[in-house]
Amino acid sequence: MTSKELMYVEDALGHEQYFQTQCQETVSKIQDADLKACVEQLAQKHQQLFQSFYGLL
């Protein structure tokens, strides 16, 4: 992996981590059960994407 490719993967890791954190913070503020479930699914998806990118390293 080139240094430029590594930078792209590191950047993607940071974005996925940020999105997951934002989703988790949002879940704690949502009252509607359906919307809460949707945002929880988004958090899980971002966790999966983080793991996929991490696996590239």
Secondary structure, DSSP 8 states (H G I E B T S, - for coil): --HHHHHHHHHHHHHHHHHHHHHHHHHTT---HHHHHHHHHHHHHHHHHHHHHHHH-
